[in-house]
Amino acid sequence: AIIALNLQPAFNYNLQLAGNELMVNQPQSTDTDNDCGIVWMAAPKKRTSHRKKRLRNQGKALKPMLNIERCYTCGNQKLTSIYCPHCLRVIKEKTRQYRKSLKPHI
């Protein structure tokens, strides 16, 4: 099976002004093989089997995460190089309440 792509634009007109009139020049065909602008591409002869597909993709499997540890403050699991999401949420809430208490009541 061969796949064909038509890369020729649908409307390929050259518009030129001649005095006060608009002239339309239709381009001449430059195809020597008379294939109407089609580019032929390669296609597989046989379908890739399930076994070969799995062998090719076996290196893309999910790998276990080794950078998970427990938070020293609350004990929840977190990534090594990131703040604990639970503790961060608590800190943000306390900060929000503190800032609210500093604003003068109008």
Buried (B, 14 or more C-beta within 10 A) or exposed (E): EEEEEEEEEEEEEEEEEEEEEEEEEEEEEEEEEEEEEEEEEEEEEEEEEEEEEEEEEEEEEEEEEEEEEEBEEEEEEBEEEEEBEBBEEEEEEEEEEEEEEEEEEE
